[in-house]
C-alpha cells in the first residue's frame, strides 16, 4: 500500500481550495524527515467558524485556532491520527 492510501483529506470549506497532491506530498515529506511511518491519517479542512466550534467542543478553548490534532497511535507504532 502506498503511503498516501492511508491519508484521507476532506474539505468542508468551500472558500478554500485544498491542493490534495501538495498536501499529500507535504505529509509524506514531514513523515520521512521525522523518520515516522503513517498508519492512518485523516485531515479535515474547515472554515474559521467550524474550527471555533471544534476548538470549544474538544478542547474547551474559545475562538478559532490553526490546527487541532488527535494522536490515536501507541508509542513506537505507525502514526494514526486526525488533524
C-alpha positions in Angstrom: 0.0 0.0 0.0 1.3 3.4 -0.9 1.7 5.8 1.9 -0.9 8.2 0.5 -3.5 5.4 0.5 -3.5 5.7 4.3 -4.0 9.5 4.2 -7.5 11.0 3.9 -8.1 14.7 3.1 -11.7 16.1 3.4 -12.5 19.7 2.7 -15.7 21.3 4.2 -14.6 24.8 3.5 -15.9 25.9 0.1 -13.9 29.1 0.0 -10.5 27.4 0.4 -9.0 25.3 -2.4 -7.1 22.4 -0.9 -4.4 21.2 -3.3 -4.6 17.4 -2.5 -1.3 16.4 -4.2 0.7 19.1 -2.5 -0.9 18.3 0.9 -0.1 14.6 0.5 3.5 15.4 -0.6 4.0 17.6 2.4 2.7 15.0 4.9 4.9 12.3 3.3 7.9 14.7 3.4 7.5 15.5 7.0 7.0 11.9 8.0 10.1 10.9 6.1 12.2 13.7 7.7 11.0 12.8 11.1 11.6 9.0 10.4 7.9 8.3 11.1 5.6 5.8 9.4 2.0 6.7 8.8 -0.6 4.1 9.7 -3.7 6.2 9.0 -4.1 10.0 9.0 -7.4 11.9 8.5 -7.1 15.6 7.6 -10.2 17.7 7.8 -10.1 21.3 6.3 -12.8 23.6 7.8 -13.6 27.3 7.9 -13.0 29.5 11.0 -16.5 29.2 12.5 -16.4 25.4 12.3 -12.9 25.4 13.7 -14.0 27.6 16.6 -16.9 25.1 17.3 -14.4 22.2 17.3 -12.0 24.0 19.5 -14.7 24.6 22.1 -16.2 21.1 21.9 -12.9 19.2 22.1 -10.5 21.4 24.0 -12.9 23.8 25.8 -11.0 26.8 24.2 -12.8 29.9 22.9 -12.2 31.1 19.4 -10.5 29.6 16.4 -7.1 28.0 16.0 -4.9 26.9 13.2 -4.7 23.1 13.9 -6.3 20.6 16.3 -4.7 17.2 16.3 -5.6 13.9 17.9 -2.9 11.3 18.1 -4.5 7.8 18.3 -1.4 5.6 18.0 0.6 3.9 20.6 4.3 5.0 21.1 6.6 3.3 18.6 3.7 2.4 16.3 3.0 4.0 12.9 1.2 7.3 13.3 -2.6 7.1 13.5 -4.4 10.4 14.0 -6.6 13.2 13.0 -5.9 16.8 12.0 
